[in-house]
Amino acid sequence: MLAWTAGDVAAFEMLYGRHRASLYRFLLRQTRNPALADEFFQDVWQRVIAAGKGWKPDAAFRTWLYRIAHNRLADHWRAMQYRPAAPEDADQRTAAVADPSDPERELSEFEQRRQLQLAIETLPEEQREVVLLRLEHELSLEEIGQITGVGRETVKSRLRYALDKLRQRLHE
């Protein structure tokens, strides 16, 4: 980031290439809407570019990037005053996904992953966000705290409650 703000265009391309897929995946999982995720993805990178000259390395770039995404999502949900439910046809969509190898074991693993995804989607927003940042993006508790604007112990608590709820739902 410092190299880019000093004028190295290739440094920005490297940052973008390194973080684009995981950031988009995070936004898509949070919004459950590809068009909205695309919009937020562009908006987050525009904010990175706009704030580039003023960036201070107080936190890792990834932490700062996800903090921008978190704030953008929070602004959106606050403006909407609701969080959309999972699509009614989620089970049909899942059933329509073709499995080319079709072994029984792989189907079982797929079902387990899908059950986990569905269980994660039922978590409250704050808990879901912490779980996704920790499990999918492998961020530390401190990094998640910086992104979400809460302390390490709050992150730890949210993660613990989320994991308890997931265990309960998956063993019902």
PyMOL commands that set and color helices and strands:
alter all, ss='L'
color gray80, all
select helices_A, chain A and resi 2-5+9-31+34-54+61-80+90-96+104-121+125-136+141-148+152-170
alter helices_A, ss='H'
color red, helices_A
deselect
rebuild
show_as cartoon
